[in-house]
């Protein structure tokens, strides 16, 4: 697929650094050829392990493509990993070579080649393509062994479900390319179909992201929920929830035009021409999701994990069912380990071509994750409706047990707490069977509404506790709020490191 795309799209722009250099598909092929020559001259045989540690960039992506097409085993490492962590992981992965940002420069003295000179040897389906270390929601990341078939299946999936995207279209890469979500759907798929990818090479900040959207006007946007939630909460929700607007929406003749105004405004902020916004990596806040559904915004929420490279569930935005995360992706099966999967949550199990080979040098963890029948135990709890839509309830390891033995899913409670005014983030913890909502508030927004200090903010939340608790049985109700001084610590894919908070 990579070879064919290079030959078909030789002169098209391929990879760019935002406000920096651009490489055509042909120039990428020349850079790949140089890497191959260097490794050959160094006596490195196909199958050697190479670590790539650095920020998103065109050069990082070229090095990854070079590793794949040399049939080396790539070990992508998130740039947030500390030097000590990189040392430990590269030793564990038995890497013979490490490339870091300083080495990921444009190679000079590249061989002059043409499309007919590009020939890459195929992998076999179960050949090890990559060892991908999980992003650190626990203190000990594991090396996920991704075979060629899993990456191929994810690429074939994307081509199948996104037929509107064609060669020459554009995408802005926001997610870490060292993580499977970003790698698969902001680099590899695009490369296979001739799409032009632009990388934001600096620390992500809302003004830079929105500027990139405005300049590049991407045809597809792949994000984690945090970005969309911030844009909606800050830029749309205060106006949309205005009493006058809500009264006007009750008039059928006005509802459509009002929805269109808000939908078009949000689309323009994202560049104005995206077919779809795919949200994944964490759950989307219910209030934000409801607003997006009301204005008919073209979004969908997918489901995946590193161990599936990454896709498990997906539906096109036109078919997407509210609060779900799609149906089983092509070449994948999903079932709920429950006697009543439509009503009683059970562990979500997945099987199919996307599933990993196992964890590198960790047979015990592999056997815990993949049972004898080949089902991957995701660690997520969920239910499934009669037609196959998957609804996640929470992580098994996050599940709390009430004093009387009922299961409590903190993620559901946190979603309701986050619907209160001035809440930016929340983690629900359990202390002696009492549920405490740890809240990081938007202190500036609170101060603008005469809540000048933490004491007044806390009193406000306490006075509104019924708004949260009305949605839950007594055993799953919040007993108290606590404010935290700083944002919760997160992994690179923006999941809160819950294990740090008690």
C-alpha positions, 0 to 999 in steps of 0.5 A: 500500500505504501509503495503504491501510494508513493508511485501514484502520488509522486508529485503531490505534497505529502508531509509538512511541518506547520509554517515549515518545510513540505515534502512531496511523496517522491521526496519522502521516498528519497528520504526513505531510500537514504535511511535504508542505505545508511542502515544497510551500510551499518550492517543492520538486517531487517528485523532490527529494533529501532526507537523513535523518540521525538515530537510530531514532525514530518521528519519523525514520520519519514523515519517511521515509514523508513523503518516499516519499509525496511522491515525493521521493528519500530519502537515509537516513544512519546516525546513526553517520556523522560530520559530514564523511561526511554532508557528503560524502554529501549533496553526492554525492547532491545533496540539497536538504534535510537533516533531523537529529535536532533537526529530527525533532520532532513537527510542531505545527499539523498539518492536520486530515484524515480517512481520505478525505483521504489520497491518494498518487500512485503511483510507476512500478516503475523510479522512484528511491525512495531512495539508500542508502549502504552501511554502510562495510565498506570505506572508500568507501561507494557510493550504492545506487539503490533503485527502487520495484519493489524496495521493493514486492517486499520488502513483498510477500515479507514479507506472503507468508512471514509470514501469521501476522502481523496488524494490531494485533500488535507489533514492537520495532525494533532494527536501524538504520532507515536500513539496508535490513534494518531499514527493510524488515522493522522498519518498511515491512512492519509499516506496510503490514499495520497492525503497531505498531512501537516504536523504542528511541531510545537506544544499544542495550544488552542490559538495555534490549533485554530490558526492551523485549522483556519489556514489549512482547512482540513477535510478530516479532523481526529481529536480527543474530547478535550479539544472539542469540549473546550471549544464548545464550552467556551465559544458556543454553550453560553450563547446556545443555552441563552434563554432567548435562543432556547425560546426561539428554538421551540418555534419549529420554523426557527429551530433549523436556522438557529441550529445551522447558525451554531453548526456553521460557526463551529465548522468554520472554527475548524476550517469549514470543510471537514467531512467528519470530526472523529472523537476518541481516546476518552468519553465525550461529556454528555452535555457537549454531546447532546448540544452537538447532536441538537445542532446536527454537527458531523461528529462521531465517537469511536472506540479503540485501544493500543492493543487493536492498533487501535480501532474496535468500534466506529459508526459514520456520523450519520449513523452514530447513536448518542452516547455510544462508541459505534459498532464493531469495526470490519474484521472485528467481533465484539461481545459483552461478558454478561448474562444480559448484555443489553442491560447489565454491564460486563467486560467488553471483549474483542476478537479479530484481525486488529488484535495484537500478538501480545505484550513483548517479553511478558507472557503472563500479561499476554495470557491475562489479556487474551484468553484461549478462545482469542478474545481480548479482554479490554478492561472496559465495562459496557453494554450493547444494544440489540443492533450492536451499538457499544456503550461504555460504562467505565474501566474495570480498574476504576470501578468502585464498590459501595458499602452494600456491594453495588458497582459504581462507575466514577466516569458516569458521575464525573460526567454529571459533575462536569455539567455544573458551571465553572467545572473544568475537570473532575475525578471522583474518589472513594473514602470510607464508602463516601464519594468525594468529587475532586474538582479543578474549577475555572476560577476566572469564569467563577470570579466573573460571576462574583465567586471570588475565592475557593470558599464561595466556589465550594459553597456554590457546588455544595448548594447544587449537589442535588443537580448531580445526585438526582441522576444516581441511586443513593449508593452512587451519590456525591457526598462532598466536593473538594477543589484542587489547585492545578489541572489533574496530571495526564497521559500524552493522550490526555487521560487523567492519571487517576491512580495518583488521586485518592 
